[in-house]
Amino acid sequence: MEIPATFFLVGIPGLQSLHFWLAISLSVMYTIALLGNTLVMTIIWVDSTLQEPMYRFLCILAAVDIVMASSVVPKMVSIFSSGDNSISFSACFTQMYFVHAATAVETGLLLAMAFDRYVAICKPLHYKRILTPQVMLGMSVVIIIRAVIFMTPLSWMVSHLPFCGSKVVLHSYCEHIAVAKLTCADPKPSCLYGLIASSIIVGSDVAFIAVCYNLILQAVFVLSSKNAQLKALSTCGSHMGVMALYYLPGMASVYVVWLGEDTVPLYTQVLLADLYLVIPPTLNPIIYGLRIKQIRERMWSMLMHCLFDHSNLGSRTQSLFRP
């Protein structure tokens, strides 16, 4: 077996003329993702009133979003802006592993957050008894272990296939199927495993999430108070928006490769896979920051504190130098 020292990432085949503008767009989105998710993590970490399970899961989700975006965006920007498209063999499969592991952890967190909303709305009197710190820790550990168990073989299977042909990856990052196509052996077993593993994880999570929100809607519409109904629906609205942003591009990027490989242009497939890893980390903190009242108020108070402290400091400095 020949082990290539380096792979070469094409970027987005057929859209090379737009690479510069894509680099600018990705840089802006990545900056927003880093600042937004870091701000959400900081607010939840330092605010003693935001220690409920929902906020702790949101804090972990923000950390996973940072990992997911950071595993691909810096290299993509480098490819699009400077043409630095080489990536070492070990770095390629490390990137592949972190991408798939982070996506598997994120879908588990979305399920945990849906279960949290179900308990909070349908069983409010038992909320603290059901979602204890031990239960939360157990859920987090199970989510991580599941991601490791399912995703480790995915990268391992491809990395141990023989590479004896082209080293040019027709993608903007080391996407599993794009790299598997470069092997001299039959890539179908590893590709089929990836499809089955992702279908099991995403399919089971989406099914349980649908059950949770079906029970939530049944409980909400039984309420006699319209204000209570609107409050409950508003609380769940941000979660459902985040789930739509995550699952729809993800499922499209996976199944287009299998079902529409000959009909969907390659640049469309690559764009779907790229947006799937960039859009959720960028929009998640914006959605939660605008929809969740406690986080929105905390963000506003921190902003006002920084602005007024800076203004007062400037006034005191000026007064020191007045004659």
PAGU-863451 format. One line per field, with one value per residue: x, y, z negated of N, C-alpha, C in turn; residue number from 1. Coordinates in steps of 0.05 Angstrom, whole numbers. Example, Ala and Ser with C-alpha at 12.3 -4.5 7.8 and 13.67 -1.06 7.14 Angstrom:
% PAGU-863451
neast (264|257)
nnorth (-114|-45)
nup (-156|-142)
caeast (246|273)
canorth (-90|-21)
caup (-156|-143)
ceast (264|258)
cnorth (-66|1)
cup (-156|-157)
nr (1|2)
***
This chain:
% PAGU-863451
neast (17|12|25|3|39|17|-46|-85|-129|-183|-220|-277|-300|-307|-323|-280|-270|-298|-274|-246|-286|-316|-279|-278|-332|-334|-296|-321|-367|-343|-317|-361|-384|-344|-341|-395|-409|-370|-384|-435|-421|-389|-426|-463|-429|-410|-456|-495|-549|-561|-558|-588|-606|-618|-588|-537|-530|-534|-487|-449|-462|-447|-392|-381|-397|-357|-312|-327|-332|-280|-250|-252|-259|-213|-175|-204|-211|-157|-147|-183|-167|-110|-93|-68|-70|-53|-52|-31|-27|-39|-63|-107|-140|-147|-176|-222|-241|-253|-293|-335|-343|-357|-405|-436|-438|-465|-517|-535|-535|-576|-619|-618|-631|-682|-708|-701|-735|-784|-790|-791|-838|-879|-874|-867|-866|-833|-784|-732|-722|-719|-681|-627|-560|-528|-556|-552|-497|-489|-519|-489|-440|-456|-471|-422|-392|-422|-414|-358|-355|-385|-361|-305|-290|-303|-266|-220|-227|-222|-171|-138|-141|-113|-75|-61|-66|-91|-80|-112|-164|-230|-257|-270|-253|-229|-271|-308|-328|-306|-251|-248|-259|-210|-180|-148|-174|-240|-285|-336|-352|-334|-360|-413|-417|-411|-459|-498|-485|-491|-545|-569|-556|-575|-627|-651|-645|-675|-725|-737|-735|-778|-820|-816|-829|-879|-907|-899|-928|-979|-987|-983|-1026|-1068|-1068|-1103|-1092|-1075|-1029|-993|-990|-966|-917|-894|-890|-857|-810|-795|-789|-738|-706|-727|-717|-660|-652|-674|-638|-594|-606|-631|-594|-553|-575|-588|-537|-514|-549|-554|-507|-510|-560|-566|-519|-504|-536|-538|-497|-426|-404|-449|-458|-412|-416|-463|-444|-405|-434|-465|-430|-417|-460|-496|-461|-454|-505|-530|-515|-537|-591|-605|-589|-624|-674|-678|-695|-665|-611|-609|-620|-576|-533|-544|-538|-484|-461|-478|-452|-398|-396|-411|-374|-327|-338|-341|-290|-261|-279|-260|-206|-198|-211|-169|-127|-143|-132)
nnorth (-24|43|101|165|226|275|307|342|394|415|455|487|454|481|530|564|616|646|640|678|713|677|665|713|715|667|680|722|696|657|688|712|665|647|691|696|644|640|683|666|620|644|677|640|611|648|670|660|650|622|565|521|457|464|509|491|449|481|510|470|457|504|501|455|473|511|478|446|485|506|463|461|511|550|525|522|576|589|560|584|637|642|598|556|493|444|388|348|275|255|300|306|262|269|317|297|262|295|328|292|269|314|330|285|289|338|328|293|328|363|328|319|370|376|337|360|405|378|354|401|427|389|359|395|398|356|368|382|336|297|315|313|333|287|257|291|291|237|234|268|240|192|212|230|182|151|180|172|116|105|138|132|84|101|140|108|63|85|109|64|42|27|77|95|126|186|244|286|317|326|369|417|406|349|310|251|214|238|232|176|160|164|119|57|10|-19|30|25|-6|26|74|57|42|93|117|84|89|145|149|117|145|198|187|160|200|243|219|211|265|285|258|280|334|329|311|356|396|375|381|436|459|444|478|530|583|634|664|631|590|616|631|581|560|598|589|539|551|572|527|491|520|519|464|455|484|453|398|397|419|382|330|337|344|294|255|273|260|205|196|233|237|236|273|321|378|377|421|440|398|402|454|448|412|445|489|464|455|506|543|529|535|590|615|593|618|669|660|636|677|718|696|672|698|707|702|741|788|787|792|844|874|865|890|943|953|949|992|1038|1036|1044|1095|1125|1118|1144|1197|1207|1204|1248|1289|1289|1313|1364|1434)
nup (0|18|-16|-11|-18|-17|-4|44|43|82|75|92|144|210|193|187|200|165|117|86|67|39|-1|-30|-48|-79|-117|-145|-165|-197|-235|-260|-280|-316|-353|-369|-391|-430|-462|-480|-509|-549|-576|-596|-629|-668|-691|-744|-745|-700|-700|-689|-661|-605|-589|-600|-564|-518|-524|-516|-464|-437|-443|-413|-363|-353|-349|-304|-262|-263|-247|-192|-166|-170|-136|-88|-76|-68|-22|15|16|21|50|26|25|6|-38|-91|-97|-149|-173|-140|-151|-205|-205|-178|-216|-261|-238|-227|-278|-309|-284|-297|-353|-357|-337|-376|-420|-405|-409|-464|-482|-462|-492|-542|-537|-532|-583|-615|-598|-595|-642|-688|-745|-759|-740|-762|-789|-750|-711|-736|-758|-753|-716|-671|-663|-651|-603|-570|-568|-543|-493|-472|-473|-438|-390|-383|-379|-332|-292|-292|-263|-212|-191|-199|-165|-114|-115|-116|-67|-1|33|96|140|165|124|116|86|98|71|17|-33|-71|-57|-70|-28|18|10|6|58|83|74|91|81|73|56|36|-11|-56|-44|-45|-98|-122|-104|-129|-184|-193|-179|-219|-266|-257|-240|-284|-323|-301|-300|-355|-371|-342|-368|-419|-410|-389|-433|-465|-436|-440|-495|-500|-471|-501|-543|-577|-578|-533|-533|-560|-523|-480|-503|-514|-461|-439|-467|-448|-395|-380|-386|-348|-302|-301|-295|-244|-213|-220|-207|-155|-113|-123|-115|-61|-38|-46|-22|29|54|58|84|125|154|208|231|202|202|188|160|133|97|66|45|14|-25|-49|-68|-105|-147|-163|-167|-211|-259|-254|-256|-301|-353|-344|-337|-387|-420|-407|-415|-466|-526|-575|-559|-520|-550|-585|-548|-530|-578|-588|-544|-551|-600|-585|-548|-578|-619|-590|-570|-618|-637|-597|-606|-658|-648|-615|-650|-685|-657|-649|-657)
caeast (0|26|13|11|48|1|-69|-90|-158|-189|-237|-304|-296|-325|-328|-255|-270|-312|-261|-239|-310|-323|-261|-288|-357|-328|-282|-341|-383|-326|-313|-387|-387|-326|-349|-421|-409|-354|-400|-456|-407|-381|-450|-474|-409|-407|-481|-505|-578|-564|-546|-607|-596|-620|-565|-512|-529|-528|-459|-434|-468|-430|-364|-380|-398|-331|-295|-336|-325|-251|-237|-252|-260|-187|-162|-219|-204|-130|-149|-197|-153|-81|-88|-53|-90|-41|-58|-17|-43|-50|-80|-131|-157|-154|-198|-245|-251|-266|-317|-357|-349|-371|-433|-451|-443|-485|-544|-542|-542|-603|-638|-619|-645|-711|-718|-703|-760|-806|-793|-797|-865|-898|-871|-853|-862|-813|-761|-707|-719|-712|-656|-607|-533|-518|-569|-541|-470|-493|-528|-466|-421|-467|-470|-394|-384|-435|-400|-332|-358|-395|-346|-278|-286|-307|-240|-201|-230|-212|-142|-124|-144|-89|-77|-40|-73|-92|-80|-128|-190|-249|-273|-256|-241|-226|-297|-304|-332|-288|-225|-251|-259|-183|-167|-147|-193|-268|-292|-364|-357|-332|-382|-438|-416|-417|-487|-513|-479|-504|-574|-578|-553|-593|-654|-661|-648|-698|-750|-742|-741|-806|-838|-815|-843|-907|-919|-899|-950|-1004|-990|-985|-1052|-1088|-1068|-1125|-1081|-1062|-1002|-977|-985|-946|-891|-882|-883|-834|-786|-788|-784|-710|-695|-736|-702|-633|-653|-679|-613|-574|-613|-638|-571|-538|-588|-586|-510|-508|-564|-550|-484|-519|-583|-565|-491|-501|-554|-532|-469|-407|-401|-472|-454|-391|-428|-481|-428|-391|-453|-474|-411|-412|-484|-506|-445|-456|-531|-540|-514|-554|-619|-609|-586|-648|-699|-679|-696|-644|-586|-611|-616|-548|-517|-549|-526|-455|-454|-481|-431|-373|-397|-411|-348|-308|-344|-334|-260|-251|-285|-242|-179|-197|-212|-142|-109|-153|-117)
canorth (0|68|122|191|245|300|309|369|401|432|477|482|451|496|557|575|645|658|632|701|723|656|668|735|706|648|694|737|677|644|708|713|639|647|711|690|621|646|700|649|603|661|686|618|603|667|678|639|645|607|539|500|438|474|527|476|437|502|517|449|460|526|491|437|490|523|456|438|505|509|441|463|538|562|513|530|604|589|550|603|663|641|575|536|471|419|379|323|251|253|323|302|243|282|335|281|250|316|337|272|266|338|329|265|300|359|317|283|350|372|310|324|395|371|322|380|421|361|352|427|435|367|350|416|393|336|376|380|308|281|324|319|335|261|249|307|281|212|239|279|219|174|226|230|155|143|192|159|88|104|153|124|65|114|150|86|46|99|113|39|33|34|101|92|142|215|254|310|314|344|380|439|394|320|297|222|201|250|219|148|156|164|94|37|-11|-13|47|22|-14|49|94|46|44|120|122|70|101|171|145|107|166|220|177|155|226|258|205|218|294|288|248|300|359|322|311|384|410|366|393|465|467|438|500|549|611|639|674|608|576|631|629|554|558|615|576|517|560|574|500|480|534|509|437|457|493|432|373|399|419|358|308|342|339|265|238|282|246|178|194|251|242|240|294|346|386|372|445|441|379|412|477|438|401|467|505|447|457|534|558|525|549|619|625|584|638|691|651|634|703|734|682|665|724|710|707|767|809|786|804|873|885|864|910|969|955|955|1019|1059|1036|1057|1124|1137|1118|1166|1222|1210|1209|1275|1308|1289|1329|1391|1453)
caup (0|19|-33|-1|-39|-15|13|55|43|105|67|104|173|227|183|179|204|142|92|70|53|19|-23|-46|-61|-100|-139|-160|-179|-217|-256|-274|-294|-339|-372|-380|-408|-454|-480|-492|-529|-571|-590|-612|-649|-690|-702|-763|-740|-676|-706|-684|-640|-577|-584|-600|-538|-499|-526|-502|-435|-427|-442|-391|-339|-348|-339|-277|-243|-263|-235|-163|-154|-165|-112|-65|-70|-57|6|32|17|29|66|10|24|-3|-66|-96|-101|-177|-177|-125|-165|-230|-198|-172|-241|-277|-225|-231|-307|-318|-274|-312|-379|-355|-335|-403|-437|-397|-421|-493|-487|-457|-516|-564|-533|-538|-612|-626|-591|-601|-670|-702|-774|-763|-723|-776|-798|-727|-699|-757|-747|-746|-690|-650|-658|-637|-575|-555|-564|-523|-467|-463|-467|-413|-367|-380|-370|-304|-273|-290|-241|-186|-183|-200|-142|-90|-118|-112|-39|14|50|116|163|161|97|118|74|111|49|3|-57|-68|-60|-70|-2|37|6|11|87|93|68|112|74|75|33|28|-39|-74|-38|-55|-128|-129|-100|-149|-210|-194|-179|-245|-286|-251|-239|-312|-337|-290|-309|-383|-372|-333|-389|-441|-402|-386|-461|-474|-423|-452|-522|-498|-461|-522|-562|-573|-575|-508|-539|-567|-498|-464|-517|-509|-433|-434|-478|-430|-368|-374|-383|-323|-281|-300|-284|-216|-201|-222|-194|-127|-96|-128|-101|-33|-29|-47|-4|57|64|65|101|147|161|237|240|188|207|166|144|115|75|48|31|-7|-47|-62|-83|-127|-170|-170|-173|-239|-279|-252|-263|-327|-375|-337|-343|-416|-432|-402|-423|-495|-540|-594|-545|-507|-571|-594|-527|-530|-602|-585|-524|-565|-620|-571|-536|-598|-633|-572|-569|-643|-638|-580|-619|-681|-638|-605|-672|-697|-641|-647|-674)
ceast (17|11|21|18|29|-23|-71|-120|-164|-204|-265|-301|-317|-330|-302|-254|-283|-297|-254|-262|-320|-305|-269|-313|-351|-314|-301|-358|-368|-321|-338|-391|-369|-335|-375|-421|-392|-369|-422|-444|-400|-404|-461|-455|-408|-433|-492|-534|-582|-550|-566|-596|-597|-596|-539|-509|-523|-499|-442|-438|-450|-401|-361|-381|-371|-311|-302|-328|-294|-237|-235|-248|-232|-174|-177|-213|-176|-131|-161|-182|-125|-75|-71|-71|-78|-48|-45|-37|-56|-69|-107|-150|-164|-177|-223|-258|-266|-291|-340|-364|-364|-400|-449|-457|-465|-513|-553|-549|-570|-624|-641|-634|-675|-723|-720|-729|-785|-811|-802|-827|-885|-897|-856|-847|-840|-787|-735|-702|-710|-685|-637|-579|-521|-530|-557|-512|-471|-501|-505|-446|-430|-466|-442|-385|-396|-421|-373|-335|-367|-376|-316|-273|-288|-280|-219|-203|-218|-181|-126|-129|-119|-94|-54|-46|-71|-93|-97|-156|-209|-269|-257|-246|-241|-253|-294|-306|-312|-260|-226|-250|-230|-168|-168|-166|-221|-277|-320|-368|-355|-353|-409|-440|-423|-446|-504|-510|-494|-535|-585|-577|-574|-622|-666|-664|-672|-724|-757|-748|-770|-826|-839|-832|-873|-921|-919|-923|-977|-1009|-995|-1014|-1075|-1090|-1090|-1115|-1067|-1033|-983|-971|-963|-919|-878|-874|-859|-808|-777|-781|-755|-697|-702|-722|-673|-632|-658|-653|-592|-581|-618|-614|-554|-549|-586|-558|-503|-523|-562|-527|-492|-541|-581|-537|-487|-517|-547|-503|-452|-404|-425|-468|-433|-401|-446|-465|-413|-411|-464|-456|-407|-437|-493|-488|-448|-483|-541|-538|-532|-583|-623|-607|-610|-673|-701|-675|-672|-617|-586|-607|-588|-529|-519|-536|-495|-446|-456|-459|-404|-373|-395|-385|-326|-312|-335|-303|-249|-256|-266|-214|-177|-197|-184|-123|-120|-138|-134)
cnorth (25|89|149|210|269|295|338|374|421|457|470|479|466|524|571|606|660|652|655|711|702|658|690|728|687|661|709|718|663|663|710|688|639|666|704|666|625|664|684|632|620|670|664|609|621|674|655|632|628|579|516|481|449|491|512|461|457|510|496|451|482|517|472|452|502|502|449|459|508|486|444|491|550|551|521|558|606|580|571|629|662|617|554|512|445|413|352|300|251|276|319|284|253|301|319|271|272|326|317|269|290|338|308|274|321|348|304|305|362|354|315|350|392|356|341|396|404|359|379|435|414|357|371|411|372|343|371|351|291|289|333|322|309|251|265|298|255|215|250|258|199|187|225|202|145|154|178|131|87|117|145|104|79|124|128|70|59|102|88|27|42|59|98|109|172|222|280|304|335|355|402|430|364|307|267|210|212|238|190|142|155|138|75|13|-1|4|43|13|10|70|84|47|73|127|109|82|128|168|135|130|188|211|173|182|242|246|212|248|299|279|269|324|353|322|340|399|401|379|423|473|459|461|520|577|614|649|651|592|590|630|602|550|575|602|554|526|562|546|488|494|523|481|437|465|471|408|376|401|393|334|312|336|310|250|248|266|218|177|211|256|248|263|321|353|383|397|449|422|390|436|468|428|424|483|490|450|486|548|554|538|580|629|616|605|662|684|649|661|721|722|677|691|727|716|734|790|810|798|834|886|886|886|938|974|963|984|1041|1060|1049|1087|1138|1138|1140|1193|1228|1216|1238|1295|1310|1309|1358|1410|1463)
cup (0|3|-22|-23|-39|3|22|57|65|96|76|134|190|218|174|182|181|115|74|54|33|-5|-42|-61|-84|-123|-157|-177|-202|-241|-273|-291|-319|-361|-385|-399|-433|-473|-494|-515|-554|-588|-608|-634|-673|-704|-719|-758|-716|-679|-703|-662|-612|-571|-584|-574|-516|-500|-512|-472|-423|-424|-418|-364|-332|-337|-310|-257|-241|-249|-204|-153|-150|-140|-87|-57|-58|-28|24|35|28|47|52|6|15|-32|-69|-100|-128|-183|-163|-141|-194|-226|-193|-198|-258|-265|-231|-261|-318|-309|-290|-340|-378|-353|-361|-422|-430|-408|-451|-499|-482|-481|-540|-561|-539|-568|-624|-621|-599|-629|-686|-731|-779|-749|-737|-785|-775|-716|-721|-744|-739|-719|-667|-643|-643|-608|-558|-549|-542|-495|-456|-456|-442|-389|-362|-368|-340|-284|-271|-267|-214|-175|-181|-174|-117|-92|-114|-84|-23|32|71|141|157|131|95|108|85|90|36|-24|-53|-75|-55|-42|19|35|13|41|98|88|91|107|77|51|23|0|-59|-70|-49|-85|-136|-126|-122|-176|-213|-194|-206|-265|-281|-251|-266|-327|-327|-299|-337|-387|-363|-354|-411|-434|-397|-413|-471|-462|-434|-479|-520|-491|-481|-542|-556|-568|-548|-512|-545|-542|-482|-476|-512|-480|-426|-444|-460|-402|-361|-370|-356|-299|-278|-288|-254|-201|-200|-204|-164|-108|-99|-113|-71|-23|-28|-25|25|70|73|86|126|157|191|247|227|193|183|148|125|92|55|32|9|-31|-63|-80|-108|-152|-179|-179|-202|-260|-278|-262|-290|-349|-369|-344|-373|-430|-429|-414|-453|-511|-559|-581|-532|-527|-581|-574|-528|-554|-600|-565|-537|-585|-607|-560|-557|-614|-616|-571|-595|-646|-621|-593|-642|-671|-628|-628|-686|-683|-637|-665|-698)
nr (1|2|3|4|5|6|7|8|9|10|11|12|13|14|15|16|17|18|19|20|21|22|23|24|25|26|27|28|29|30|31|32|33|34|35|36|37|38|39|40|41|42|43|44|45|46|47|48|49|50|51|52|53|54|55|56|57|58|59|60|61|62|63|64|65|66|67|68|69|70|71|72|73|74|75|76|77|78|79|80|81|82|83|84|85|86|87|88|89|90|91|92|93|94|95|96|97|98|99|100|101|102|103|104|105|106|107|108|109|110|111|112|113|114|115|116|117|118|119|120|121|122|123|124|125|126|127|128|129|130|131|132|133|134|135|136|137|138|139|140|141|142|143|144|145|146|147|148|149|150|151|152|153|154|155|156|157|158|159|160|161|162|163|164|165|166|167|168|169|170|171|172|173|174|175|176|177|178|179|180|181|182|183|184|185|186|187|188|189|190|191|192|193|194|195|196|197|198|199|200|201|202|203|204|205|206|207|208|209|210|211|212|213|214|215|216|217|218|219|220|221|222|223|224|225|226|227|228|229|230|231|232|233|234|235|236|237|238|239|240|241|242|243|244|245|246|247|248|249|250|251|252|253|254|255|256|257|258|259|260|261|262|263|264|265|266|267|268|269|270|271|272|273|274|275|276|277|278|279|280|281|282|283|284|285|286|287|288|289|290|291|292|293|294|295|296|297|298|299|300|301|302|303|304|305|306|307|308|309|310|311|312|313|314|315|316|317|318|319|320|321|322|323)
***
